[in-house]
Amino acid sequence: MNREEYREKVKKSIDEIFDQIDKLSAKAENASGKVRQEFEGRIRELEQLRDQMVEKMEKFADSTDSKWEEVKETVNSSLDSFKEGFKKLGSIFEKKE
């Protein structure tokens, strides 16, 4: 997979997660203050992770092949953390309902 294909794959993954977050936001509107506050805090964490991944990918987009492989490993790890954060976000409502 070349760099552009990889960036598109990561962007698509992030976009899919944020689409799902939008759906959860409707539940947050009807949730108690404490649940809503926890939800909003987790959203901020996910937004920070997203911004970090995008920044890393842009910074190293034109890097050497060996450096690019290092960037991919870092971004893959961040993407895994991002997905795990989303799972935790959804679980806020499961344990409160």
Secondary structure by P-SEA (a helix, b strand, c coil): ccaaaaaaaaaaaaaaaaaaaaaaaaaaaaccaaaaaaaaaaaaaaaaaaaaaaaaaaaaccccaaaaaaaaaaaaaaaaaaaaaaaaaaacccccc
